Structures are given as structure tokens and as C-alpha cells.
Amino acid sequence: MVENVIYPAYLDASLSRSEGRRVAESAAVEEPTVDEIAKAVQQVGYDAVIERGKRYPREFETRGRVLVNNADDATKNDIVQAVAAYVGILRD
């Protein structure tokens, strides 16, 4: 079982690529939450587990992370891109 981790920093438009953002700035959103990310992961079709007490190593604040389970059929980049698209849709 492959378990991918998605941190809010991956989708944060206020961060640069070197600070941890993994999607294009046009697909990123301001201050994404783990709840939004988990909902988007479920919309994509995978199981999501929220861990609120975790911190992205490049950040000082604790924003949590989302574990994506049962994603054997997709790469991490594919999952992050799809989740970014759905978080953008959820915000509209």
C-alpha cells in the first residue's frame, strides 16, 4: 500500500517553488487548509487521513498534513495536481 503525504505548503500560492509549492502559481490557492485538501482528495477518489499535529519541515507553523491512501495507480505529482484543481473549484 502506497501512502502519499500532501502538505498545505504544496498548494499555497504565497510560497515560491523553493519554499515548497509544487503546483503552478495559477493552480495554487491562498492559505489552503487540511480540511479542503482532504475533501479534494476524496473527490479525486482516494482515502484521506488528516494529521493535524504535523508540520512541513520548511515551515515554522503547524498546519497539518493529509495522508492519501490506496493511490497505487497514480504518481504523487498526479495526485497533487488533481487535488490543487479541486481545491480551486471548492473555493469558487
C-alpha positions as CSV (number, residue, x, y, z in Angstrom):
1,M,0.0,0.0,0.0
2,V,1.4,3.3,-1.1
3,E,0.8,6.2,1.3
4,N,1.4,9.7,-0.2
5,V,1.6,12.8,2.0
6,I,0.2,16.2,0.9
7,Y,1.2,19.3,3.0
8,P,-0.8,22.6,2.6
9,A,2.5,24.2,1.5
10,Y,2.4,22.2,-1.7
11,L,-0.7,24.2,-2.8
12,D,0.0,27.6,-1.2
13,A,0.1,30.5,-3.7
14,S,2.0,32.7,-1.2
15,L,5.0,30.4,-1.3
16,S,7.6,30.0,-4.0
17,R,8.8,26.7,-5.5
18,S,11.9,26.8,-3.4
19,E,9.7,27.3,-0.3
20,G,7.7,24.2,-1.0
21,R,5.0,24.9,-3.5
22,R,4.6,22.0,-6.0
23,V,1.9,23.3,-8.4
24,A,1.9,26.1,-10.8
25,E,1.0,29.5,-9.3
26,S,-2.1,29.7,-11.4
27,A,-3.4,26.4,-9.8
28,A,-2.3,27.3,-6.2
29,V,-4.7,28.9,-3.7
30,E,-4.1,31.3,-0.7
31,E,-3.7,29.5,2.7
32,P,-5.2,26.0,1.9
33,T,-6.4,24.0,4.9
34,V,-6.1,20.3,5.5
35,D,-9.9,20.1,5.5
36,E,-10.0,21.5,2.0
37,I,-7.2,19.2,0.9
38,A,-8.9,16.1,2.4
39,K,-12.2,16.9,0.8
40,A,-10.4,17.3,-2.6
41,V,-8.6,14.0,-2.2
42,Q,-11.9,12.3,-1.6
43,Q,-13.4,14.0,-4.7
44,V,-10.5,12.6,-6.7
45,G,-11.4,9.1,-5.4
46,Y,-8.8,8.3,-2.7
47,D,-9.0,7.8,1.0
48,A,-7.7,10.8,3.1
49,V,-6.5,10.8,6.7
50,I,-5.9,14.2,8.3
51,E,-3.0,14.6,10.7
52,R,-3.4,18.0,12.4
53,G,-0.3,17.9,14.6
54,K,2.2,17.6,11.8
55,R,4.4,20.3,10.3
56,Y,6.0,20.7,6.9
57,P,9.8,20.7,7.6
58,R,10.4,24.0,5.7
59,E,7.7,25.9,7.8
60,F,7.6,27.0,11.4
61,E,3.8,26.9,11.9
62,T,1.9,23.6,12.3
63,R,-0.7,23.4,9.6
64,G,-1.1,19.6,9.5
65,R,-0.9,17.2,6.6
66,V,-3.1,14.8,4.6
67,L,-2.2,11.2,4.0
68,V,-3.5,9.7,0.8
69,N,-4.2,6.0,1.0
70,N,-4.7,3.4,-1.8
71,A,-3.2,5.6,-4.6
72,D,-1.3,2.8,-6.2
73,D,-2.5,3.8,-9.7
74,A,-1.1,7.4,-9.7
75,T,2.1,9.2,-9.1
76,K,2.4,11.8,-6.3
77,N,2.6,14.6,-8.8
78,D,-0.6,13.5,-10.5
79,I,-2.4,13.4,-7.1
80,V,-1.1,16.8,-6.1
81,Q,-2.1,18.4,-9.4
82,A,-5.6,16.9,-9.3
83,V,-6.1,18.0,-5.6
84,A,-5.0,21.5,-6.5
85,A,-7.6,21.7,-9.2
86,Y,-10.3,20.5,-6.9
87,V,-9.3,22.9,-4.1
88,G,-9.6,25.7,-6.6
89,I,-13.1,24.5,-7.6
90,L,-14.1,24.2,-3.9
91,R,-13.0,27.8,-3.3
92,D,-15.2,29.2,-6.2
